[in-house]
Amino acid sequence: MIDARAIVDPSARLGEGVEIGPWSIVGPDVELGDGCQVGPHVIIKGPTIIGRHNRIFQFSSVGEDTPALAYHGEPTTLIIGDNNIIREGVTIHRGMVQDESTTVIGNDCLFMAYVHVGHDCVVGNNVIMANNASISGHVHVGDYANFGGYSGVPQHRRIGAHTHIAGMSLVLKDVPAYMTVGGNPASAIGLNIEGMRRRGFSEDLIKVLRDAHKTVYRKGLTVKEACSQLEDVAEQYPEVRLFVDSIQASSVGIIRPRGRSREE
């Protein structure tokens, strides 16, 4: 299962059924869970913990030091969950001591070719990032977020759960849960209705979220006023609570339709 042309450090811990292809390098302090498949020409550096049944394709670099100038070789970590697909040429960096020292990837994610996940990012479950999508350091991404190809997110942004980032978008503000955004710079387009339907949201629940969206984006309210108006419905619907919480967690302001901004 381990190709003779691969280099595996003696301190690496490999689970049952791990496959490692030719010319790949698995360094010290790397843990690969049961059933992981590592293709040819892959580099995995530690400290990195990778869960079960992940597939890592050729020319990916997983667990490398960040190139950020503030990083000076301190011990940091990358943690990856289960059942992720990491396609060709993906780069995922470990954390920095200036944050939590850890980059975290959840379960069941798909990173297509040449995706980049920067240091100290926290990526949820079932996230899809299409070819060449990139998130810089300290970006938090919620479950089921979907990034189109060549989209980019700078540091310290938050991308909410169930969001859709259109291809070739530059996202400069935080994106609340359930939103679709697009453009360069990106602006709010509306709710990710198709994504919610694919994941089994009822039409009644989608209507509730539509109404919540209108409160934030259509009534001319400040963020504080809109969130206050949504408190009662958020007590009834966890999905609305997620929407409100993703707005209130913003430190750089939420994304707005082009030409509109009310953040106070």
N, C-alpha and C positions, 0 to 999 in steps of 0.2 A: 504493500500500500504506500510505502515511502520510496520514491524513485531513488536509485543509487546516486544520481547526479544532483540531488537536493542536498542542502547543508542545514542540518538541524542541530542547534546547540544542545549539549547534554542536559542543561537545566530546564529546557522547554518541557512542558507537561502536555502529553497528547492523550486524548480520550480514545475509546474503542472505535475502530473503523475509520480513523482519520486517514485521508489520502493527501499526499503532497507530491506535486509534479516536478519534472526535471528543472534544474537551475533555480529553484526557489530557495529562499533563505528564511529560516525561522530562528530568530535570535534568542538570547537569554531572557528569562522572565516572561515568556509567552506561554499562555495556556490555551489549548484548542480543545473544545468539547467534543463529545462523541459525534461521529458521523460527519465532521467537517471535511470539505473538499477544497483543497488549495491547488490551483492550476500551476502551469509553468511560469517561471520568471516573476514570481510574487515575492515581495519582501515584507516580512512581519517583524516589527521590533517591539520590545517590551520596555517597561511593564505593560502588558496587554492581556486582557482576559476576554476570550471569545467563546461564546456559548455553543450550543449543540446545533448540528445540521446547517451550518453556514456554508455558502459556496462563494469562493473568492477566485476571480478569473485573472488571466494573465496580465502582467505588467502593473498590477495594483500595488500600492505602497500603504501599508496599514500599520499605524502605531509609530510613525516617524516623529522626530522632534518638530515643533513648530518653528518656522523661519522668523517669527516675530522677534524684533530686536531686543525686547524686554526679557526674552528667555535666555537663561545663562546655564543651562544644563541641569537644573534642579530635577529631582525624581518626580515624575508625573505619570499618569495612567490613562489608558484607554479601556473602556468596558463596552463590549458588544454582546447583545442578547442572542436569541435563537432564530434560526430559519431566515436569515437575511441573505440576500443575493447582492454581491458586490462585483460588478461587471468590470470590463477591461479598463485599465488605466485610472482607477479610482484612487484618490488620496484622502486618507483620514489621519489627522494629527492628534497626538496626545495633548493634555491640558497644560496649564501654566499655574504657578503658585500664586499669581496675582488674582486668580479666581478660585475655583474649587480643586485645582490641580488634576481634573479629570474630564475627559470627553466621554459622553455616554450615547450609545446607540441602542434603541429598543429592539423589539422583535418584529419579524415578518416585513422588513423594509426591503425596497428595491432601489439600488443605486446603479443607474445605467452608466454607460461608458463615460469616463473622464469627469465624473462628479467629484467635487471637493467638499469635504467637511472639515472646517477649521477647528483650532484648539478651543477647548472648553464649551463646545456646542453640546446641547442636550436635545437629542432627537427621539421622538416618541415611537410608538408602534405603527406598523402599516403605512409608513411614509414612503412615497414614491418621488424620486428625483430623476428626471429625464436627462439625457445626454448633456454634459457640460454645465449643468446647474451647479451653483456654488453658494455656500454659506460661510461667511467669515467667522472669526472667533466670537465666542460668547453668545451665539444665536440659540434661542430656544424654539423648538418646533413641536407642535402638538400632534396627537395621533391623527392618522389618515390625511395629513397634509399632502398636497400634490404639487410638484414643481415642474413647470414646462422647461423644455430645453433652453440652455443658455441664460436662464434667469439667474439673478444675483441678489444677495442680501448682505449688506455691510454689518459691521460688528454691533453687538448689544441690541439686536432687534428681536422681536417676538413674533412668531408666525403661529396663529392659533390652530386648533384642531379643525379638521374637515374643511380646510381652506384650499383654494386653487390659485396658484400663481401662474399666470399665462406665460408662454414661452417668450424669451428675450426681454423679460421685465426686469427693471431695477427697482427694488423695494426699499425705499428710504424711511418709511414709517412702520410702526407695528401694525400687524394685520389681525383684527379680531377673529374669533372662531367663526366658521361657516361662510367666510367671505370669499368672493372671487375678485382678484385685482389684476391689473395689467397695464403695460405701458412703460415708458422710460422718460421721466420717473413714473413709477406705477401709481395709479389712482384706483379708487374703489369703483367696481363695476356693479356689484350687487351680491346677492347670496349665491352660494354654490349649490343651487337647487338640484342639478343633475347628480352631483356627488352624493347628496343626502338621499335621493331616491335610490341610487345604486346600493346604498348601505341600509335600505329598508326603513327609512323614516316615513311615517304615515303622512298623508296629506294634511290631516288635522294638525300634526306637530309642525309641519312645514309652514302652515298658515300662522301658527303662534310665533314662529321664528321670523316670518315675514313682518308681522306686526312689531316685533321687537326691533327689527332692522329699521323700520320706518320711524320708530321713536328716536333712534340714534341719528339717522341720516336724512330724514325728510321733514322734521318738525322745527328745524332751526334752533334746537336746544344746544346748550353746552354739554360736554361729556358728563359733567357732574349732575346736571339737571336730568339728562336722559336716563342715567343709571339709577337715579333716585326714583323716577317714574316706573322703572322696570322691577323694582324690588318685590312688589307683591306677586307678580307673575313668575319671577325667578324663584320664589318660595314654592310654587306649584310645579314648575318644570325644571328639572336638572339641566336640560339643554339650554334654557334661557340663562340659568345661573352660570353655566360655562361661558356663554356669550358675554355676560356682564363682567364676570371675573377677568376674562381676557382683555377687556377694555380697561378695567381698573388697574390691571397689572402693568400697563404701559408706562414707560418712563420717557419716551421720546415723542409721544403723541400717536394717535391712531391714523391710519390711512383714510383719506377722504376722497369724494368725487373731485374731479379736476375743477379747480377754481373755488372750492369751498373749504373753510377751516374754522372750526369753533372748538377750541380745546379747553377753555377755562371752566 
